[in-house]
Amino acid sequence: MNHHGTSAACRALALAAGLLMISGFVDRAAAQSGAKPQQETLEIGDEPGRISTEEIVITDGPFARQMVFFRSNEAPGTVIIHTSERFLYVVQGNNRALRYGIGVGREGFQWSGLVQVSRKAEWPDWRPPPEMIARQPYLPRFMAGGPGNPMGARALYLGSTVFRIHGTNQPETIGHAISSGCFRLANGDIIDLFTRVPLGTKVVVRHGASL
């Protein structure tokens, strides 16, 4: 194989690995929600090794972080995610909430439920579980956290599930259904959210039209 062919093969392999990195392994959540798990595809992939600094935020348009009118019976500090709207809200009380634009699970990988923030991590590492390695044995067994890791600058782990709210090295994907069940924010926004959300915070995930 010539150099061009080798480079193309490496890029394809990196794309395949990147696609699975953010996924969060939807089989269990799909079973719980009654959804039928879809086959993994290479149509949309993350880019391991791509550098996206922690300062990146969305500053314009509807997905920019902003205070909004928001009616809710939940206590201040509660995190509410509206998958269909591509927004994450932190309830502030007095019919207000701080709203962040997010990327969500693609068709067939979206879910709803009530969980708590069970763990927080800065520049989280990535370790694929045995099930994923069995399906894709060429994947790395470990990828250290850092600016080139598709998990981004921060992660909030959701209960005992495999899902999390995390950063991304692809801020242009905010507002899109691209992941396999996790929720992603631009790195600057996940850092801001990380400082506001303590361990044990209630997280409400709603799939479908907002109430």
C-alpha positions in Angstrom: 0.0 0.0 0.0 1.4 3.4 -0.9 1.6 6.4 1.5 -1.6 7.9 0.3 -3.5 4.6 0.8 -2.0 4.2 4.3 -3.0 7.8 5.3 -6.5 7.2 4.0 -6.8 4.0 6.0 -5.5 5.7 9.1 -8.1 8.5 8.7 -10.9 6.0 8.3 -9.8 4.1 11.4 -9.6 7.3 13.4 -13.1 8.3 12.2 -14.4 4.9 13.2 -12.8 5.1 16.7 -14.0 8.7 17.1 -17.6 7.8 16.3 -17.7 5.3 19.1 -15.9 7.4 21.7 -18.8 9.7 22.6 -21.4 7.1 22.1 -22.1 6.1 25.8 -23.1 2.6 24.7 -26.8 2.9 24.1 -27.8 -0.8 24.2 -28.8 -0.7 27.9 -30.6 2.7 27.8 -32.4 1.8 24.6 -33.6 -1.4 26.2 -34.9 0.5 29.2 -36.7 3.0 27.1 -38.1 0.4 24.7 -36.2 1.9 21.7 -34.6 -0.5 19.3 -30.8 0.0 19.2 -29.4 1.0 15.8 -26.3 -0.3 14.2 -23.3 2.0 14.5 -22.5 3.9 11.3 -19.7 6.0 10.0 -21.9 8.8 8.7 -21.1 11.2 11.5 -17.9 10.9 13.4 -15.9 12.7 16.1 -12.3 13.5 15.5 -9.8 12.2 18.1 -6.8 14.3 18.2 -8.5 17.4 17.0 -7.6 20.3 19.2 -10.4 22.6 20.5 -9.4 24.9 23.4 -11.4 25.2 26.6 -12.2 28.9 25.8 -14.5 28.0 22.9 -18.1 29.1 23.6 -21.1 29.7 21.4 -21.7 33.5 21.4 -24.4 34.0 18.8 -27.8 32.6 17.9 -30.2 30.5 19.9 -27.6 28.0 21.2 -25.6 30.7 22.9 -25.7 30.5 26.7 -28.4 32.9 28.0 -30.9 33.5 30.7 -34.5 32.8 29.5 -38.0 32.7 30.7 -38.7 29.1 31.9 -41.7 27.8 33.9 -40.9 24.8 36.1 -42.0 23.2 39.3 -38.5 21.9 39.9 -36.3 23.4 42.6 -33.6 25.9 41.6 -30.4 24.2 40.6 -32.2 21.3 38.9 -30.9 20.5 35.4 -33.6 19.9 32.7 -32.7 18.6 29.3 -35.1 19.0 26.4 -33.7 16.6 23.7 -36.0 17.7 20.9 -35.2 21.4 21.5 -31.4 20.8 21.8 -31.3 22.8 25.1 -30.1 22.2 28.6 -31.6 24.4 31.4 -30.4 25.1 34.9 -33.5 26.2 36.9 -32.9 29.6 38.6 -36.3 30.1 40.2 -38.8 33.0 39.5 -39.6 31.4 36.1 -36.1 31.8 34.9 -33.4 29.4 33.8 -29.9 29.5 32.4 -30.0 27.9 29.0 -27.2 26.1 27.1 -27.2 24.8 23.5 -26.4 21.1 23.3 -25.8 18.2 20.9 -28.0 15.2 21.6 -28.4 11.6 20.5 -29.2 10.8 17.0 -32.4 9.1 15.9 -32.9 5.8 17.8 -30.4 6.8 20.5 -32.4 9.4 22.4 -33.8 8.7 25.9 -35.6 10.2 28.8 -35.5 9.7 32.6 -34.6 11.0 36.0 -31.0 10.7 37.2 -28.5 12.5 39.4 -25.0 13.8 38.8 -23.0 11.0 40.3 -19.5 12.0 39.3 -17.6 15.0 37.9 -14.3 15.0 36.0 -12.0 17.6 34.4 -10.5 16.6 31.0 -12.0 13.1 31.4 -10.2 10.0 30.1 -11.9 7.5 27.8 -11.9 3.7 28.4 -14.1 1.6 26.1 -15.9 -1.2 27.9 -15.4 -4.8 27.0 -18.6 -4.9 24.9 -17.4 -2.2 22.6 -13.9 -3.7 22.3 -15.5 -7.0 21.4 -17.4 -5.3 18.5 -14.5 -3.1 17.5 -11.2 -4.8 18.6 -9.0 -2.2 16.9 -10.1 0.5 19.3 -7.6 1.9 21.8 -8.1 0.6 25.3 -7.5 4.0 26.8 -7.3 7.6 25.7 -6.0 10.2 28.1 -8.1 13.3 28.7 -6.9 16.5 27.0 -7.7 19.0 24.3 -7.5 16.3 21.7 -10.0 14.0 23.4 -13.6 14.1 22.0 -14.9 14.0 25.6 -13.9 17.6 25.9 -12.9 19.7 28.9 -15.4 18.4 31.5 -17.9 15.6 32.1 -20.9 15.2 34.4 -21.7 11.5 34.8 -25.4 10.7 35.1 -26.3 8.2 37.8 -25.3 4.6 37.2 -25.9 5.0 33.4 -23.2 5.1 30.8 -24.4 8.5 29.7 -22.9 11.9 30.6 -23.0 15.6 29.9 -19.6 16.5 28.5 -17.6 18.9 26.3 -16.6 18.4 22.7 -13.8 19.2 20.3 -16.4 19.8 17.6 -18.4 22.9 18.8 -20.0 23.1 15.3 -22.1 20.0 16.2 -24.0 21.8 18.9 -27.7 21.9 18.0 -27.5 18.6 16.1 -28.5 15.0 16.8 -25.1 13.4 16.5 -24.2 11.3 19.6 -25.3 7.9 20.8 -27.1 9.2 23.9 -24.7 11.6 25.6 -25.2 15.4 25.7 -22.4 17.6 24.5 -21.7 21.3 25.1 -19.0 23.6 23.7 -15.9 23.4 26.0 -16.4 26.9 27.4 -20.0 26.1 28.2 -19.4 22.8 29.9 -16.7 24.5 32.1 -19.3 27.1 33.1 -21.9 24.4 33.8 -19.4 22.3 35.7 -18.9 25.1 38.2 -22.7 25.5 38.8 -23.7 21.8 39.1 -22.7 20.0 42.3 -22.7 16.3 42.9 -26.1 14.9 43.5 -27.9 17.5 41.3 -31.2 16.2 39.9 -31.2 15.9 36.1 -34.5 15.5 34.2 -34.1 14.3 30.6 -37.2 14.9 28.5 -37.5 13.5 25.0 -40.3 15.0 22.9 -42.1 18.3 23.0 -41.4 20.5 26.0 -44.1 20.6 28.7 
